[in-house]
Amino acid sequence: MTADFTTAGDTSAAYKVIGAEESPYSVKVRAYLRYKQLPHQWLSRADVPELYQRHARLPLIPLVVTPDDQALQDSTPIITTIEARHPEPSIYPSDHVCRFICSLLEEFADEWGNKWMFHYRWAREADQLACSRRLAERMAPGQDEQTLAAAARTIRERMVDRVWFVGSSAAIAQQIEDSFKDTLALLEPHFAQREYLFGRQPAFADFALWGQLYNTHRDPTPRNILEHQAPNTLAWIKRMASPESSGDFESWSTLSATLKPLLIDQVAGLFLPWSVANERAIKQQTESFTVTLRSGDWTQKPQKHHARSLQALQNQYQELSADKLLNEVLEECRCLKFLIG
């Protein structure tokens, strides 16, 4: 059912996805292309170094090269650009309230969910060893054991020192892990009643959240949590690898009972106040910031990219700010004040 291609055969009509299994944003894009049944090649930078060098504006993955040789980077604009070209089946709920909530949860997954994934990957020895080995095998395939062990050791030493990038530290670790477990507890009753976040077909937010949770499931510590505490979410993770529609999106009236607690607890309680504080720190050019969240005081260095994506979300809200029902829902979910800007 998946539309993946190998390097053999005619691939002129295929999207070229230069990414990695360990990149939640890369697999997010791949799952989207699979759902849309769009022909694509799954490539690494080592497979096509000249193509990557020619098209990459930034040294990041995923990089998508379209069949007409247009380069796309950053998973969210990659998907929105391709969606405009191939709008059916839509990944946007038809209910206008759900459509904005979907965008909000997509942003939450990309920016806050990444904290869970990155923290768990490099916080403990078992996970460090597992991921560094996978990365070494991908970067140096076919090498002897001594070479792979040395490469994995180098990767591990480099990445463990980078956990500050998502705010991970000894002081914050428990908050990140509690957020992960609390989110799973909130998702469990939601996925007990439906196949995807917004009903019986995957939405924009599903792909973003799945990219993060799929990658947490690849490492021992969070995999153990998922397999013992979140069977419904685990079934969704497996379903989202090659998602298929089995029906329609739901309306907010049927989704709110189990999505509203997630929005109140995690989005309004943690993510949005952190987002606003992060943006303020960037504007003030401070080297670190502290914000009081529902979970306690949170201190980290600012994340520049997220300030731009928060602004995009606030701009999207501004276009809908006269919508009374949307405002009522966002107020009930305690999110509204953070979106006014």
Secondary structure, DSSP 8 states (H G I E B T S, - for coil): ---EE-SSS--TTSEEEE--TT-HHHHHHHHHHHHHT--EEEE-TTT-HHHHHHH-SSS-S-EEE-TTS-EEESHHHHHHHHHHH--SS-SS-SSHHHHHHHHHHHHHIIIIIHHHHHHHHHHSHHHHHHHHHHHHHHHSTT--HHHHHHHHHHHHHHHHTTGGGGT--TTTHHHHHHHHHHHHHHHHHHHTS-SBTTBSS--HHHHHHHHHHHHHTTSHHHHHHHHHH-HHHHHHHHHHTS----S-B--HHHHHHHHHHHIIIIIIIIIHHHHHHHHHHHHHT-S-EEEEETTEEEEE---HHHHHHHHHHHHHHHTTTT-HHHHHHHHHTT-HHHH--
